[in-house]
Amino acid sequence: MTLTQQEFTALCASHGFGAHAGVLLPWLRPRVGFSRRAEADAPIGASRIGGGPDVPAGFTWPTHKGRPLDFLLQINLADVQGLQCGLDLPAEGVLWLFYDTDTQPWGYDPADRSGHGVRLFDADGLQRLPAPDAETALAPSALAFHQSWSLPHPFSSEGEQVAQALRDAGLSWDDDAEEGYYALVEEVADLGSPTPGERHGMGGWSHNVQGDMALEAQLVSHGLYCGDPSGYGDPRAAALAAGVADWTLLLQLDSDDEAMWGDSGMLYAWVRRQDLTARDLSQTWLGLQCC
């Protein structure tokens, strides 16, 4: 669906921000949302969640601590043409996401960097592989895509910047304003979705369950442990913080009836913009957040 400036202003007004819609509009980002379809399977190369992946000849299955990663989903980029996600992705190819669903690493430990894998290959000459562990494989289904939208989540650093921008514009940032902005973020995220509250998506702002993730991605990717304050207090952290702006959300996968991440949480795959432009997905970072 499209979202006109007039429609966005009306949404803002319904949550008490009508006079400040112009402040919020530059923060609006497109996202491609997706949902499971009723079909349990899809043709080789088509977008799909669960089961086994469709991969090129010579594909090497990623592993973590000696265990094959579980295949989560594949997105044929031809299926999302005409939809906006704000990412520098090619018009063709297939994007794969793998993850260790057994240990479900959270992303704060550099030792868990191999706990996920993101791949991007041409869509030609694919063959379907069986899931290495049928018991942990996600239930397969085809995917349907829709145009979605996002505003910075209140639990993110950008959400804090939005709050400050609204204060600077003269808005009294009290409890009512905080609750109103949170409700606006949720309603914007629901636009175009066949299942309100479902947050599967590609691109856009992350829909956080807990706190900000970009700094954690930057520090962990440079070898700092962030499971406690030690990584953030490391002497190297201050210099590394300049690279936080390089990171952007690639994919987020919500919990649903078929898959649970932590306690009804979400998975977030992040990538540096320059790596995505270079088609190098070997250094992505994946975080798990839950209540």
C-alpha positions in Angstrom: 0.0 0.0 0.0 1.1 3.6 -0.5 1.2 6.0 2.4 0.6 9.6 1.4 1.7 12.6 3.5 -1.9 13.4 4.1 -2.6 9.9 5.4 0.5 10.0 7.6 -0.5 13.4 9.0 -4.0 12.0 9.9 -2.3 9.0 11.7 -0.1 11.4 13.6 -3.1 13.5 14.6 -5.0 10.4 15.9 -2.2 10.0 18.4 -1.7 13.6 19.4 1.0 14.6 17.0 -0.9 16.3 14.2 0.9 19.6 14.7 4.2 17.7 14.6 3.7 15.4 11.7 6.3 17.4 9.8 8.9 16.5 12.4 8.1 12.8 12.2 7.7 12.5 8.4 11.5 12.5 7.7 11.8 9.5 10.1 9.3 7.3 8.2 11.0 4.4 6.5 9.5 1.7 4.1 9.7 -1.9 5.0 8.7 -5.0 3.1 6.5 -7.1 5.4 5.8 -10.8 4.8 3.5 -13.5 6.2 3.1 -17.2 5.8 0.7 -18.3 3.1 -1.8 -21.1 3.4 0.3 -23.2 0.9 2.7 -25.5 2.8 5.3 -25.4 0.0 6.5 -23.4 -2.9 8.3 -24.1 -6.2 12.1 -24.3 -6.2 13.5 -20.9 -5.9 10.4 -19.2 -4.7 10.2 -17.3 -1.4 9.5 -19.7 1.5 9.9 -20.2 5.2 10.9 -23.5 6.8 11.6 -26.9 5.4 14.9 -27.2 3.5 16.5 -24.5 1.3 16.9 -24.2 -2.4 20.6 -23.7 -3.0 23.1 -23.7 -5.9 25.4 -26.5 -6.7 28.4 -26.7 -4.5 26.6 -25.0 -1.6 28.4 -25.5 1.8 25.9 -25.8 4.7 26.9 -23.4 7.5 27.6 -24.9 10.9 27.9 -23.6 14.5 30.0 -25.6 17.0 29.8 -28.6 14.8 26.1 -28.6 14.3 24.4 -27.6 11.0 22.5 -24.4 11.2 18.7 -24.6 10.7 17.2 -23.1 7.6 14.8 -20.3 8.5 13.7 -18.7 5.2 14.6 -17.7 1.7 13.4 -14.6 -0.2 13.5 -14.5 -3.9 14.2 -10.8 -4.6 12.1 -11.0 -7.8 9.1 -11.6 -5.5 9.5 -8.2 -3.8 10.0 -6.0 -6.9 7.8 -3.0 -6.8 7.9 -2.9 -3.0 10.2 -0.6 -1.1 12.5 -1.7 1.8 15.2 1.1 1.7 18.0 -1.5 1.2 20.6 -1.6 -1.6 19.6 -5.1 -2.8 19.9 -6.5 -6.3 16.7 -6.9 -8.4 17.4 -10.6 -8.8 18.8 -13.4 -6.6 17.8 -15.3 -3.5 18.5 -14.3 0.1 18.8 -17.0 2.7 18.8 -16.9 6.5 20.1 -19.7 8.7 20.2 -19.9 12.5 21.0 -22.2 15.4 17.5 -22.9 16.7 18.9 -25.3 19.3 21.0 -22.9 21.3 19.4 -19.7 20.0 22.4 -17.4 20.5 21.5 -13.9 21.6 24.2 -12.0 19.7 26.1 -10.5 22.5 29.1 -13.0 22.4 31.6 -12.8 19.6 31.9 -16.6 20.0 28.4 -16.9 18.7 29.0 -15.1 15.4 28.7 -18.4 13.6 25.3 -19.1 15.2 23.7 -17.6 12.1 24.4 -17.3 8.4 23.0 -15.0 5.6 23.6 -15.9 2.0 22.8 -14.2 -1.3 23.1 -16.2 -4.6 21.8 -16.1 -8.1 18.4 -17.7 -8.6 19.6 -20.0 -11.4 20.3 -23.7 -11.1 18.9 -24.2 -7.6 18.2 -27.6 -6.0 16.3 -28.3 -2.8 18.1 -29.8 0.1 16.4 -31.6 3.0 16.6 -30.0 6.5 19.5 -31.7 8.3 17.4 -32.0 11.5 13.8 -32.7 10.7 12.8 -32.3 14.4 14.0 -28.7 14.6 13.1 -27.6 11.1 10.5 -24.9 10.8 7.1 -25.9 9.3 7.3 -25.0 5.6 5.1 -22.5 3.9 5.1 -20.1 1.0 5.5 -16.4 1.7 3.3 -13.4 0.8 4.7 -9.9 0.8 3.2 -6.5 1.4 4.4 -2.9 1.6 4.9 -1.9 5.1 6.2 1.2 7.0 8.2 1.9 10.1 9.1 4.7 12.6 12.0 4.4 15.0 11.0 2.3 18.0 11.0 4.0 21.4 13.5 1.4 22.6 16.1 2.5 20.1 18.7 5.3 19.9 16.8 6.8 17.0 13.6 6.7 19.0 15.4 8.8 21.6 16.4 11.2 18.8 12.8 11.5 17.7 11.7 12.3 21.2 14.3 15.1 21.4 13.3 16.4 18.0 9.7 16.6 19.2 10.8 18.4 22.4 12.8 20.9 20.3 9.7 21.5 18.3 7.8 22.5 21.4 6.0 19.3 22.3 5.8 18.5 26.0 7.3 15.0 26.2 5.4 13.5 29.1 3.9 10.1 29.8 1.0 10.7 27.5 3.3 11.7 24.7 5.5 8.7 25.2 2.4 6.4 25.1 1.0 8.2 22.1 4.3 7.8 20.2 4.5 4.1 21.0 0.9 3.6 19.8 1.8 5.5 16.6 4.8 3.2 16.0 2.6 0.2 16.4 -0.2 1.4 14.1 2.3 2.4 11.4 3.9 -1.0 11.6 0.5 -2.6 11.1 -0.3 -0.8 7.9 -0.8 -3.2 5.0 -0.3 -6.3 7.2 -2.9 -9.1 6.9 -2.1 -10.0 10.5 -2.0 -7.1 12.9 0.9 -7.4 15.4 3.0 -9.6 13.2 6.4 -8.0 12.6 8.2 -10.2 10.0 10.0 -7.8 7.7 12.9 -6.8 5.4 14.5 -3.3 5.8 13.0 -0.4 7.6 13.6 0.4 11.3 13.9 -2.5 13.7 10.8 -3.2 15.9 12.6 -3.6 19.1 11.5 -5.8 22.0 14.3 -4.5 24.2 17.0 -1.8 23.7 19.1 -0.5 20.9 21.0 -3.0 18.8 23.3 -1.1 16.4 26.0 -0.4 19.0 25.9 -4.1 20.1 26.3 -5.2 16.5 29.3 -2.9 16.1 31.1 -3.9 19.3 30.5 -7.7 19.1 31.5 -7.7 15.4 34.9 -6.3 16.6 35.4 -8.9 19.3 33.9 -7.2 22.3 31.7 -9.3 24.7 28.5 -7.4 25.4 26.7 -9.8 27.7 27.7 -7.5 30.6 29.0 -3.9 30.8 32.6 -4.9 30.1 32.3 -4.6 26.3 30.7 -1.2 26.5 33.4 0.0 29.0 36.3 -1.4 27.0 38.8 1.3 25.9 38.2 0.3 22.3 34.4 0.9 22.5 34.6 4.7 22.1 36.5 4.6 18.9 34.3 1.8 17.5 31.1 3.7 18.2 31.7 5.9 15.1 30.9 2.9 13.0 27.4 2.4 14.5 25.9 4.5 11.7 27.1 1.9 9.1 24.6 -0.7 10.4 21.1 -1.2 9.1 18.4 -3.8 9.6 18.3 -6.5 6.9 15.7 -8.9 8.2 13.5 -9.3 11.3 11.7 -12.5 12.1 8.9 -12.5 14.6 7.7 -15.3 16.8 4.5 -17.0 15.5 2.5 -20.1 15.9 5.2 -22.2 14.2 8.4 -20.7 15.7 9.2 -19.1 19.0 12.4 -17.0 19.6 13.2 -17.0 23.3 10.0 -15.9 25.1 7.8 -14.7 22.2 10.7 -12.6 20.9 12.2 -11.6 17.6 15.3 -12.3 15.5 17.1 -9.4 13.8 19.7 -9.7 11.1 21.9 -6.5 10.7 24.3 -5.6 8.0 26.8 -2.8 7.2 25.5 -0.7 4.3 28.9 -0.9 2.6 29.0 -4.7 2.9 25.5 -4.9 1.4 26.5 -2.7 -1.5 29.5 -5.0 -2.0 27.2 -8.0 -1.8 29.3 -9.3 1.1 27.1 -10.8 3.7 29.8 -12.7 5.6 29.9 -10.2 8.4 26.3 -9.8 9.3 25.2 -9.7 13.0 22.1 -11.4 14.4 20.5 -10.5 17.6 17.7 -12.1 19.6 15.4 -10.0 21.8 12.5 -11.2 23.9 10.5 -10.1 26.9 
